[in-house]
Amino acid sequence: MNDAIIAGAKKLSELIKGEVEAYVDDDGSYYLIGITDTDCRTNARIVTQVLDEIYKHTDSINVTILLMEKNAYKSYMEKYKGSLKRVV
């Protein structure tokens, strides 16, 4: 699974101007987070391309892709940092 997430993180970093983080929770669910300022239409295109890349490496995975501004990312991590482990 990590290969698929790493490939997805690499693709996400190619598509956005900003940082990319990847995490896994205790249940094995993955979270790809892009820290960037983009509009909704662009976000949808980015998510589709990242999922396409992930599914080249696996048939099944529980992944959430989040695209958010830096302040939203800080708030999100304050709330969930105890339950997430960094993958990349």
C-alpha positions in Angstrom: 0.0 0.0 0.0 2.8 2.4 0.8 4.0 2.2 -2.8 0.6 3.4 -4.0 0.5 6.3 -1.4 4.1 7.3 -2.3 3.2 7.4 -6.0 0.1 9.4 -5.2 2.1 11.9 -3.1 4.6 12.3 -5.9 1.8 13.0 -8.4 0.2 15.4 -6.0 3.5 17.3 -5.5 3.8 17.6 -9.3 0.3 19.1 -9.6 0.3 21.7 -6.8 2.4 24.6 -5.7 2.8 23.7 -2.1 3.7 21.0 0.4 2.4 17.4 0.4 2.1 15.2 3.4 1.0 11.6 3.7 -0.4 9.9 6.8 -1.9 6.6 7.9 -4.3 6.2 10.9 -4.6 3.2 13.3 -7.2 1.6 11.0 -5.0 1.7 8.0 -6.7 4.5 6.2 -4.4 6.8 4.3 -4.6 10.6 4.0 -2.8 12.6 1.3 -2.8 16.3 2.2 -1.8 19.0 -0.2 -1.2 22.4 1.4 -2.1 24.9 -1.4 -4.4 27.6 -2.5 -6.5 26.2 -5.4 -10.1 26.6 -6.5 -12.8 23.8 -6.4 -12.6 23.1 -10.2 -8.9 22.7 -10.0 -9.1 20.6 -6.9 -11.5 18.1 -8.6 -9.0 17.7 -11.5 -6.1 17.2 -9.1 -7.9 14.6 -7.0 -8.9 12.6 -10.2 -5.3 12.6 -11.4 -3.9 11.5 -8.0 -6.4 8.7 -7.7 -5.6 7.5 -11.2 -1.9 7.3 -10.2 -2.7 5.5 -6.9 -4.9 2.9 -8.7 -2.0 2.1 -11.1 -0.3 0.5 -8.0 -3.2 -1.1 -6.2 -6.8 -2.4 -6.8 -8.1 -1.3 -3.4 -7.2 1.3 -0.9 -8.9 3.5 1.7 -7.5 7.0 0.9 -8.7 10.5 1.6 -7.2 13.3 -0.4 -7.4 16.8 1.2 -6.4 20.0 -0.4 -6.3 22.9 2.0 -4.7 26.2 2.9 -1.9 26.3 5.4 -4.0 27.7 8.3 -6.6 24.9 7.7 -3.8 22.4 7.7 -2.5 23.6 11.0 -6.0 23.4 12.6 -6.6 19.9 11.1 -3.3 18.6 12.4 -3.8 20.0 15.9 -7.1 18.1 16.0 -5.9 14.8 14.5 -2.1 14.6 15.0 -2.5 12.0 17.8 -4.2 9.5 15.5 -2.1 10.0 12.4 1.4 8.6 11.6 3.5 10.1 8.8 4.1 8.0 5.8 6.1 10.4 3.6 
